[in-house]
Structures are given as C-alpha cells and as structure tokens.
C-alpha cells in the first residue's frame, strides 16, 4: 500500500542536529539526566527563538513572551486554557489540520469551519467571515465566537499576503477576537514565496499568539517540541498550563532544536525545492489520470475525475478536487458521496491511501495528497556517514575537551572514519525514490482504478 496520507518531515534533520543530541546526552553539567533541567531557561535556544520571531516582523516585546512545549498540539491546549471558557466558539478555514477537531473536543470548545473557495486557495477571507456571521451569529444559531485559528502557511500550501491578513485583522479587532496563528509550515515556502505573520501588522500583536515547531521544516517530529510567542497576559497562562499539566520538553530536545534552527540554509532550501518538484509532479500526473479516463470511455467527462484545487506555495501536501466522481456507482452498488467513499475505493482497488478531506472541513469529494514524507525511509542512508562523523566528533570532544581539531581528526581516522564523509545539504539521493513512489501511485494504481470506475459508470459520465 502506498500512503498519500502521512505527514511527517521530508528527511532526517541536518547531521549537526544529530551530533548536538549526542553531545547533550553526554553532558552531565548542562544536561544531566537525573535532574529536572527542563525547568531551567535554555538561554541560547530562547534567545534564538526571540530573534526568529522578530525576523518575521513581530515586535520585540511580543517576541520575548515565549512558550515552549512538547509540540504544537500542546500549545493549542495551552491557548484554549488561556483564553477560552467551555462552549466558546473558534472559527477556522476549510483545509485546517485534521487534529484540531479532537483538540477542541478535549478543550470543550466548539470549532466552526468557515466555507472557503478554491479561487482564494481555500484561505480565510473577511468576506467569508462576514457571510458566516450573517448566517449564524446574527440569526442566533451560533454564539458569538471567541477567536480565530489561522493556518499560515495553510496545510495545503496557501500563503496569506499582507493585505489579506490586514483585512482579517480588522475583522478580529471589530469583533474582539483573539487569534492563534499556526505557522508550523514557515520555512517550507517554495522559492520566490514568503509568508507574512499576522502579529507583525499594526495593532495586531496584543491579540495574536504565533506558534511554530520542529516537526515539519526541521525534521524533528519525534522529539516533540513547539514554540510560541504572544501578549504576556496570554503567554503567562499558556506557560502556567505547560508547567502544571505536563512540562516534558527536555534540555536535550531544546539543544537539538537550537542546532536545527542554526543549520545551513541549504538544508531548508533543498527541502522546499523537492516539495515544489513533487507538487508539480502530482499536477502533471493528475492530468495523465484524467486523460486515461477520457481515452478509456471515448470522451471527456463533463467534470474531470481529479482537479488540483489550488497550487501550493509551501508545505508538504496538495489538495485535489475529486468531485468528478461524486454520484458514481461503486462495485458494491453504493454511490460515492464524499471523500471517505473515494478514499475507500482507491484503497481497495488500487492499494493507495488518500487523505480524505472530510477531516479538513470539506463535505464533498475533496482529497489531500501528502507527498512530503513519501519515501522518506529512502533518504536515511544518504546522511548516515556524515551523521556518524559528526556524532563521533562530538563524543571525542566530550572525552577530551582540550583536544585540538587536528588531534580529533587523527582519532577519527584511527576509528576508520573518513574525514571526507559528508553529504550535500541541499539535496538527498533518496528524494528520487519518493518521486518514483508518486509516479507508481498515480500511473500504475490510481489510473487503472479510475479507468475501471469510469467504464462501469460510462453512461452516467456521458450525461451533461
């Protein structure tokens, strides 16, 4: 089975990150395993986070109000604890992260998905919010919302520009809404694109919490670390929630995250280039599937089986409109109603698993293709020797802190570690295997299954 539903990182983190983790495990002075050092401020890490937020235009006094927890999920819970009462309503756009439904349920708040349009890349707009208020709030059907959850970049790769954010910000001020901006896909932007932070705009910093983390851009999903900044009155409550509920970010994790933030820019640029290439490949293969369907039935269906809902400009996935299959009969006699039906069909008939976008707020046949981590296991061998050399050097430095670099080089050679062991930061030999899996999924699994579905529904497809 080929999964187009998983969403981890692109590859392992930079070798310097692995080496920093090894060194931290051996460092009893700063990272003793028998002490509660996660309670101590990690100066270098937190100072770097402040500068990182400031580099995005967030005011320094806001950037300095930090929160660190074991992943963005935990920061969401801290945010709800800080600003919400049970039953409070939070708005978000279709294409939201699927886990937020469960987070809101556990936090006893109500999530409302605002309908969006593919013409706006399924981004939240002021006009969409106004329509939602007219339909639900002003008629008394839903209580007045407490806040907005904004994903920027979105989980399907859309980016908000400054004008779009300014319009959302004005609406938030008018309606007295707090905003959580999830920027976990920051630094995955494709070349020529950049994202703007809502908290960087005039008058917004005192009502926006910005969250980010190590899992997507930096390849650190398994160490579970996320960071946030915002107004002090909210961040104090978030940090209180972190401290009393489950403060679990180790000093070793912070050290590895710091190394990831300091890794060569080529590492992130290489990841973004690869994802841009994969998005283009999926777009090309979608057209190939549609062409094979048309050839098989002898005409072009009124609505193509698949259509790219919008072109991503960042991130690790792409949104597909599969409504050309809506209403068709399945082999078991049932009809296709939504994305779960489409996903079930291709899983059974083609051994390919889409991510049904019903979990992202779409009630039709919209699907999400997560291409970022596909074939990531094939990338592990590429940096292995570079990681080994970097980690061994860290061990030798721990054993003899006063050794010169020349002495360390000599000891590495004695251990049969070649000083030339390295890997380019901007690429990975294993990336090609991921692209091959995408081709295999669409050309040899999805396309034949789509053709069989079309042939069994030929009459229905021919109808205007």
Secondary structure in CASP SS format (residue, H / E / C, confidence):
PFRMAT SS
TARGET T0000
AUTHOR 0000-0000-0000
METHOD secondary structure of the structure
MODEL  1
X C 1.00
X E 1.00
X E 1.00
X C 1.00
X C 1.00
X C 1.00
X C 1.00
X C 1.00
X C 1.00
X C 1.00
X C 1.00
X C 1.00
X C 1.00
X C 1.00
X H 1.00
X H 1.00
X H 1.00
X H 1.00
X H 1.00
X H 1.00
X H 1.00
X H 1.00
X H 1.00
X H 1.00
X H 1.00
X H 1.00
X C 1.00
X H 1.00
X H 1.00
X H 1.00
X H 1.00
X C 1.00
X C 1.00
X C 1.00
X C 1.00
X C 1.00
X H 1.00
X H 1.00
X H 1.00
X C 1.00
X C 1.00
X C 1.00
X H 1.00
X H 1.00
X H 1.00
X H 1.00
X H 1.00
X H 1.00
X H 1.00
X H 1.00
X H 1.00
X H 1.00
X H 1.00
X H 1.00
X H 1.00
X C 1.00
X C 1.00
X C 1.00
X C 1.00
X H 1.00
X H 1.00
X H 1.00
X H 1.00
X C 1.00
X C 1.00
X E 1.00
X E 1.00
X E 1.00
X E 1.00
X C 1.00
X C 1.00
X H 1.00
X H 1.00
X H 1.00
X H 1.00
X H 1.00
X H 1.00
X H 1.00
X H 1.00
X H 1.00
X H 1.00
X H 1.00
X H 1.00
X C 1.00
X C 1.00
X C 1.00
X C 1.00
X C 1.00
X E 1.00
X E 1.00
X E 1.00
X E 1.00
X E 1.00
X C 1.00
X C 1.00
X C 1.00
X C 1.00
X C 1.00
X C 1.00
X H 1.00
X H 1.00
X H 1.00
X H 1.00
X H 1.00
X H 1.00
X H 1.00
X H 1.00
X C 1.00
X C 1.00
X E 1.00
X E 1.00
X E 1.00
X E 1.00
X E 1.00
X C 1.00
X C 1.00
X C 1.00
X H 1.00
X H 1.00
X H 1.00
X C 1.00
X C 1.00
X C 1.00
X C 1.00
X C 1.00
X H 1.00
X H 1.00
X H 1.00
X H 1.00
X H 1.00
X H 1.00
X H 1.00
X H 1.00
X H 1.00
X H 1.00
X H 1.00
X H 1.00
X C 1.00
X C 1.00
X C 1.00
X C 1.00
X C 1.00
X C 1.00
X C 1.00
X C 1.00
X C 1.00
X E 1.00
X E 1.00
X E 1.00
X E 1.00
X E 1.00
X C 1.00
X C 1.00
X C 1.00
X C 1.00
X C 1.00
X C 1.00
X C 1.00
X C 1.00
X C 1.00
X C 1.00
X H 1.00
X H 1.00
X H 1.00
X H 1.00
X H 1.00
X H 1.00
X H 1.00
X H 1.00
X H 1.00
X H 1.00
X H 1.00
X H 1.00
X H 1.00
X C 1.00
X C 1.00
X C 1.00
X E 1.00
X E 1.00
X E 1.00
X E 1.00
X E 1.00
X C 1.00
X C 1.00
X C 1.00
X C 1.00
X C 1.00
X C 1.00
X C 1.00
X C 1.00
X C 1.00
X C 1.00
X C 1.00
X C 1.00
X C 1.00
X C 1.00
X C 1.00
X H 1.00
X H 1.00
X H 1.00
X C 1.00
X C 1.00
X C 1.00
X C 1.00
X H 1.00
X H 1.00
X H 1.00
X E 1.00
X E 1.00
X E 1.00
X E 1.00
X E 1.00
X E 1.00
X C 1.00
X C 1.00
X C 1.00
X C 1.00
X C 1.00
X C 1.00
X C 1.00
X H 1.00
X H 1.00
X H 1.00
X C 1.00
X C 1.00
X E 1.00
X E 1.00
X E 1.00
X E 1.00
X C 1.00
X C 1.00
X H 1.00
X H 1.00
X H 1.00
X H 1.00
X H 1.00
X H 1.00
X H 1.00
X H 1.00
X H 1.00
X H 1.00
X H 1.00
X H 1.00
X H 1.00
X H 1.00
X H 1.00
X C 1.00
X C 1.00
X C 1.00
X C 1.00
X H 1.00
X H 1.00
X H 1.00
X H 1.00
X H 1.00
X H 1.00
X H 1.00
X H 1.00
X H 1.00
X H 1.00
X H 1.00
X H 1.00
X C 1.00
X C 1.00
X H 1.00
X H 1.00
X H 1.00
X H 1.00
X H 1.00
X H 1.00
X H 1.00
X H 1.00
X H 1.00
X H 1.00
X H 1.00
X H 1.00
X H 1.00
X H 1.00
X H 1.00
X H 1.00
X H 1.00
X H 1.00
X H 1.00
X H 1.00
X H 1.00
X H 1.00
X H 1.00
X H 1.00
X H 1.00
X H 1.00
X H 1.00
X H 1.00
X H 1.00
X H 1.00
X H 1.00
X H 1.00
X H 1.00
X C 1.00
X C 1.00
X C 1.00
X C 1.00
X C 1.00
X C 1.00
X C 1.00
X C 1.00
X C 1.00
X E 1.00
X E 1.00
X E 1.00
X E 1.00
X C 1.00
X C 1.00
X C 1.00
X C 1.00
X C 1.00
X C 1.00
X E 1.00
X E 1.00
X E 1.00
X E 1.00
X E 1.00
X C 1.00
X H 1.00
X H 1.00
X H 1.00
X C 1.00
X C 1.00
X C 1.00
X E 1.00
X C 1.00
X C 1.00
X C 1.00
X C 1.00
X C 1.00
X E 1.00
X C 1.00
X C 1.00
X C 1.00
X H 1.00
X H 1.00
X H 1.00
X H 1.00
X H 1.00
X H 1.00
X H 1.00
X H 1.00
X H 1.00
X H 1.00
X H 1.00
X H 1.00
X C 1.00
X E 1.00
X E 1.00
X C 1.00
X E 1.00
X E 1.00
X H 1.00
X H 1.00
X H 1.00
X H 1.00
X C 1.00
X C 1.00
X C 1.00
X C 1.00
X C 1.00
X E 1.00
X E 1.00
X E 1.00
X E 1.00
X E 1.00
X C 1.00
X C 1.00
X C 1.00
X C 1.00
X C 1.00
X H 1.00
X H 1.00
X H 1.00
X H 1.00
X C 1.00
X C 1.00
X C 1.00
X C 1.00
X H 1.00
X H 1.00
X H 1.00
X H 1.00
X H 1.00
X H 1.00
X H 1.00
X H 1.00
X H 1.00
X H 1.00
X H 1.00
X H 1.00
X H 1.00
X H 1.00
X H 1.00
X H 1.00
X C 1.00
X C 1.00
X C 1.00
X C 1.00
X C 1.00
X H 1.00
X H 1.00
X H 1.00
X H 1.00
X H 1.00
X H 1.00
X H 1.00
X H 1.00
X H 1.00
X H 1.00
X C 1.00
X C 1.00
X C 1.00
X C 1.00
X C 1.00
X C 1.00
X C 1.00
X C 1.00
X C 1.00
X C 1.00
X C 1.00
X C 1.00
X C 1.00
X C 1.00
X C 1.00
X C 1.00
X H 1.00
X H 1.00
X H 1.00
X H 1.00
X H 1.00
X H 1.00
X H 1.00
X H 1.00
X H 1.00
X H 1.00
X H 1.00
X H 1.00
X H 1.00
X H 1.00
X H 1.00
X H 1.00
X H 1.00
X H 1.00
X H 1.00
X H 1.00
X H 1.00
X H 1.00
X H 1.00
X H 1.00
X H 1.00
X C 1.00
X C 1.00
X H 1.00
X H 1.00
X H 1.00
X H 1.00
X H 1.00
X C 1.00
X C 1.00
END
